[in-house]
Amino acid sequence: LPVRPGSWVSPEDVGARLPAMVEGLRRAGVAVASVAADPTPPVLAGCGDAGVDLVRVMAGVDPGDPLGSVARQRDAWASLAADCERFGVRIGVQQHRGGYVATTMGVMSLIADAPEHLVMVWDACHDALTGADPAVSLELAAPRLAMANIKNAAFRDATATAMGAQPQELWYAPGR
């Protein structure tokens, strides 16, 4: 469930709206396994009140300072240990293709020496799209694995260019 500006639950009203939203979904037969949000103390408190024990984040990589930017995010998340313990919430770092730490190995390295409340949210799709073998990367994630996301995506040939090369485009298969 996203907690973002413009979503059903925003960071400004997370304390009031998240528990009600999670309860409404529960009554409809839908369990909320995680919240995608910036793990601020109000978000962690709202998750605790709602019974959602996992906040999903991605570690953005600043091209001007890739190692420093990722380390600063890890340190900021690690500094929330007392709030995570108080509210019974963990912070799950998910690998994500693009401008983020993109591989399981990268996330596991990021959280290797971090407090126990920093865990892995493994995404088979994003590992596969980076060329990693999900069967191997899932095993790498196992020691800190909190959640697994499964999606249908692949690269496929796009229209040939004037030079005859076959560019690749990302394609998400329809779920059925």
C-alpha positions in Angstrom: 0.0 0.0 0.0 1.6 3.3 -1.0 1.8 6.1 1.5 2.7 9.1 -0.7 1.4 12.5 -1.5 -1.7 12.1 -3.6 -2.3 8.5 -2.5 -5.3 7.3 -0.5 -3.0 7.6 2.5 -0.5 10.5 2.5 2.4 11.1 4.9 0.5 13.9 6.5 -2.5 11.8 7.4 -0.9 8.4 7.9 -1.7 8.2 11.6 -5.4 8.7 11.1 -6.0 7.1 7.7 -3.7 4.1 7.5 -5.2 2.0 10.3 -8.7 2.7 8.9 -7.6 1.8 5.4 -5.9 -1.4 6.5 -9.0 -2.4 8.5 -11.3 -1.7 5.6 -9.2 -3.8 3.3 -9.0 -6.6 5.9 -12.8 -6.6 6.1 -12.9 -7.0 2.3 -10.5 -10.0 2.5 -7.3 -8.1 1.5 -4.3 -8.3 3.8 -1.8 -5.4 3.7 1.7 -7.0 3.9 3.7 -3.8 3.6 3.6 -0.1 3.1 5.7 1.7 0.5 6.8 5.0 2.1 9.5 7.1 3.5 10.0 5.5 7.0 9.5 8.6 9.1 8.5 8.2 12.8 4.9 9.1 12.0 4.8 6.4 9.2 6.3 3.8 11.5 3.8 4.7 14.2 0.9 4.5 11.8 2.1 1.1 10.5 2.4 -0.1 14.1 -1.2 1.0 14.9 -2.4 -0.6 11.7 -0.6 -3.9 12.3 1.6 -3.6 9.2 5.1 -4.6 10.2 7.0 -3.7 7.0 7.8 -0.4 5.3 9.3 -0.9 1.8 12.0 1.5 0.6 14.5 1.6 -2.2 18.0 2.9 -1.9 18.4 5.7 -4.5 21.8 6.1 -6.1 23.1 9.6 -6.7 25.4 9.4 -9.8 27.5 12.1 -8.4 28.2 10.2 -5.1 26.9 6.7 -5.5 28.6 5.1 -2.4 28.1 8.1 -0.2 24.4 8.6 -1.1 23.6 4.9 -0.4 25.5 4.9 2.9 23.7 8.0 4.1 20.3 6.4 3.4 21.4 3.2 5.2 22.6 5.3 8.2 19.3 7.3 8.3 17.3 4.0 8.2 19.6 2.5 10.8 19.0 5.5 13.1 15.3 4.6 13.3 16.0 1.4 15.3 14.3 2.6 18.5 11.2 3.7 16.6 11.1 0.4 14.7 11.4 -1.6 17.9 8.8 0.6 19.7 6.2 0.2 16.9 7.1 -3.4 15.8 8.0 -2.4 12.3 10.9 -3.3 10.0 12.3 -1.4 7.1 12.6 -3.6 4.0 15.0 -2.5 1.3 14.0 -3.6 -2.2 16.4 -3.8 -5.1 15.1 -1.9 -8.1 16.4 -1.5 -11.6 17.1 2.1 -12.6 18.4 4.8 -10.3 18.5 2.5 -7.2 20.6 -0.2 -5.8 19.6 -2.7 -8.4 20.7 -6.2 -7.3 20.1 -8.5 -4.3 23.9 -8.5 -3.8 23.9 -4.7 -3.6 21.1 -4.6 -1.0 22.5 -7.4 1.0 25.9 -5.6 1.1 24.1 -2.4 2.1 22.3 -4.0 5.1 25.0 -6.6 6.0 26.3 -4.7 9.1 23.1 -2.8 9.7 20.7 -3.3 12.6 18.2 -6.2 12.4 15.3 -4.0 11.6 16.7 -3.5 8.1 15.7 -6.4 6.0 15.5 -7.5 2.4 12.5 -7.2 0.1 13.5 -9.4 -2.8 12.0 -8.7 -6.2 12.5 -11.5 -8.8 11.6 -9.2 -11.7 14.2 -6.5 -10.9 17.0 -9.0 -10.4 16.1 -10.8 -13.6 16.1 -7.5 -15.5 19.6 -6.8 -14.4 20.8 -10.2 -15.7 20.9 -11.9 -12.3 19.6 -15.4 -11.9 16.6 -15.2 -9.5 17.2 -18.7 -8.2 20.7 -17.7 -7.1 19.7 -14.2 -5.9 16.9 -15.5 -3.7 19.4 -17.7 -1.9 21.6 -14.7 -1.4 18.6 -12.8 0.1 17.6 -15.6 2.5 19.5 -14.5 5.6 17.6 -11.2 5.8 14.5 -12.0 3.6 11.3 -10.4 4.8 9.2 -10.4 1.6 9.4 -11.7 -2.0 7.7 -9.8 -4.9 7.0 -11.8 -8.0 6.2 -10.0 -11.3 6.0 -10.9 -15.0 8.5 -8.8 -17.0 11.0 -9.3 -19.7 13.0 -7.5 -22.3 11.7 -7.9 -25.8 12.8 -6.7 -29.2 11.4 -3.4 -30.2 11.2 -2.1 -33.7 14.4 -2.3 -35.6 16.4 0.9 -35.9 17.7 2.4 -39.2 21.0 0.6 -38.5 19.2 -2.8 -38.3 19.9 -3.3 -34.5 17.1 -4.7 -32.4 16.7 -2.4 -29.4 15.2 -3.9 -26.2 12.2 -2.5 -24.4 10.9 -3.5 -21.0 7.6 -5.4 -21.2 5.3 -6.3 -18.3 3.2 -9.3 -19.1 -0.5 -9.1 -18.1 -1.4 -10.9 -15.0 -4.0 -13.6 -15.2 
